[in-house]
Amino acid sequence: MSARSSRDWRPGAAFAVSALFALSFFFAGLRVTATGVEYQLFGVVDGLSALLILYVLLGSGALSWPRDAWGAVVVVYAAAATAQLVSLLLPPPGVLEWVVVGGLLYAAWNASYAVHRTRVMLTLGLVALALAALKYSVLPFVWVRTELPHTPILDLRALGEGLKGLVAAYVPSRPVTQALAFVAILAWVLAVWRQWPPAAEDDWLRRLPRHERDRLLFWLVKEGGPAGRPISGEDVRGYLDRPESE
């Protein structure tokens, strides 16, 4: 896991990022039903899962480690928004939710070994996409189109409905609710992107092709080892600008 990254927060920047997290928190809890608008707050499972995700984000550098009071405020808002997003994306209560939570814990454990925040964010994005497809596409398709016939001896239809209720207590969601969920996810992604600290000075080294890094490594061993002199960043850039034949 990469080293923790942090930044110095200005009040305006911290307020903007916190506002995006608050927007994500608000829209992730909205549910539009036939009787009106409801708001659902995250539960214990969602909160604990969010803490694990927060640990991965902080450890990989995807979320800035709090250095001052403004940084702590941003992390608190990020934790609340993440918990609400987990509540939004997890399937309804049932056996399916237990399986998904187990897969989420496994994915978070693997992501905790990522060397860069890009891989962590890609992993979380793929998991979010899979959970959204499961909740808003797979469950509606299966629940509506699978119905056992009614028989006089054994009511297979009632048995099937009971088994489906055991797997997941599915409740249909309206398109407007799904649109609000998309807004919540988008606000969360924008908040994480806006709070990233400035790129480190040596980030350009990560973008070098492999053969350039190998050539640079051999040169550093040759120049820095026997000579024992310090090598500055300008020396490295000057060497890389030379043709490889030299």
NORKAPE-V200889 format. One record per residue. N is the residue number from 0. SS is DSSP state (h for helix, s for strand, l for the rest). Layout:
n->N ss->SS
n->N ss->SS
This chain:
n->0 ss->l
n->1 ss->l
n->2 ss->l
n->3 ss->l
n->4 ss->l
n->5 ss->s
n->6 ss->l
n->7 ss->l
n->8 ss->l
n->9 ss->l
n->10 ss->h
n->11 ss->h
n->12 ss->h
n->13 ss->h
n->14 ss->h
n->15 ss->h
n->16 ss->h
n->17 ss->h
n->18 ss->h
n->19 ss->h
n->20 ss->h
n->21 ss->h
n->22 ss->h
n->23 ss->h
n->24 ss->h
n->25 ss->h
n->26 ss->h
n->27 ss->h
n->28 ss->l
n->29 ss->s
n->30 ss->s
n->31 ss->s
n->32 ss->s
n->33 ss->l
n->34 ss->l
n->35 ss->s
n->36 ss->s
n->37 ss->s
n->38 ss->s
n->39 ss->l
n->40 ss->l
n->41 ss->l
n->42 ss->l
n->43 ss->h
n->44 ss->h
n->45 ss->h
n->46 ss->h
n->47 ss->h
n->48 ss->h
n->49 ss->h
n->50 ss->h
n->51 ss->h
n->52 ss->h
n->53 ss->h
n->54 ss->h
n->55 ss->h
n->56 ss->h
n->57 ss->h
n->58 ss->h
n->59 ss->h
n->60 ss->l
n->61 ss->l
n->62 ss->l
n->63 ss->l
n->64 ss->s
n->65 ss->l
n->66 ss->l
n->67 ss->l
n->68 ss->h
n->69 ss->h
n->70 ss->h
n->71 ss->h
n->72 ss->h
n->73 ss->h
n->74 ss->h
n->75 ss->h
n->76 ss->h
n->77 ss->h
n->78 ss->h
n->79 ss->h
n->80 ss->h
n->81 ss->h
n->82 ss->h
n->83 ss->h
n->84 ss->h
n->85 ss->h
n->86 ss->h
n->87 ss->h
n->88 ss->h
n->89 ss->l
n->90 ss->l
n->91 ss->l
n->92 ss->l
n->93 ss->l
n->94 ss->h
n->95 ss->h
n->96 ss->h
n->97 ss->h
n->98 ss->h
n->99 ss->h
n->100 ss->h
n->101 ss->h
n->102 ss->h
n->103 ss->h
n->104 ss->h
n->105 ss->h
n->106 ss->h
n->107 ss->h
n->108 ss->h
n->109 ss->h
n->110 ss->h
n->111 ss->l
n->112 ss->l
n->113 ss->l
n->114 ss->l
n->115 ss->l
n->116 ss->h
n->117 ss->h
n->118 ss->h
n->119 ss->h
n->120 ss->h
n->121 ss->h
n->122 ss->h
n->123 ss->h
n->124 ss->h
n->125 ss->h
n->126 ss->h
n->127 ss->h
n->128 ss->h
n->129 ss->h
n->130 ss->h
n->131 ss->h
n->132 ss->h
n->133 ss->h
n->134 ss->h
n->135 ss->h
n->136 ss->h
n->137 ss->h
n->138 ss->h
n->139 ss->h
n->140 ss->h
n->141 ss->h
n->142 ss->h
n->143 ss->h
n->144 ss->h
n->145 ss->l
n->146 ss->l
n->147 ss->l
n->148 ss->l
n->149 ss->l
n->150 ss->l
n->151 ss->l
n->152 ss->l
n->153 ss->l
n->154 ss->l
n->155 ss->h
n->156 ss->h
n->157 ss->h
n->158 ss->h
n->159 ss->h
n->160 ss->h
n->161 ss->h
n->162 ss->h
n->163 ss->h
n->164 ss->h
n->165 ss->h
n->166 ss->h
n->167 ss->l
n->168 ss->l
n->169 ss->l
n->170 ss->l
n->171 ss->l
n->172 ss->l
n->173 ss->l
n->174 ss->h
n->175 ss->h
n->176 ss->h
n->177 ss->h
n->178 ss->h
n->179 ss->h
n->180 ss->h
n->181 ss->h
n->182 ss->h
n->183 ss->h
n->184 ss->h
n->185 ss->h
n->186 ss->h
n->187 ss->h
n->188 ss->h
n->189 ss->h
n->190 ss->h
n->191 ss->h
n->192 ss->h
n->193 ss->h
n->194 ss->h
n->195 ss->l
n->196 ss->l
n->197 ss->l
n->198 ss->l
n->199 ss->l
n->200 ss->l
n->201 ss->l
n->202 ss->h
n->203 ss->h
n->204 ss->h
n->205 ss->h
n->206 ss->l
n->207 ss->l
n->208 ss->l
n->209 ss->h
n->210 ss->h
n->211 ss->h
n->212 ss->h
n->213 ss->h
n->214 ss->h
n->215 ss->h
n->216 ss->h
n->217 ss->h
n->218 ss->h
n->219 ss->h
n->220 ss->h
n->221 ss->h
n->222 ss->h
n->223 ss->h
n->224 ss->h
n->225 ss->l
n->226 ss->l
n->227 ss->l
n->228 ss->l
n->229 ss->l
n->230 ss->l
n->231 ss->l
n->232 ss->h
n->233 ss->h
n->234 ss->h
n->235 ss->h
n->236 ss->h
n->237 ss->h
n->238 ss->h
n->239 ss->h
n->240 ss->h
n->241 ss->l
n->242 ss->l
n->243 ss->l
n->244 ss->l
n->245 ss->l
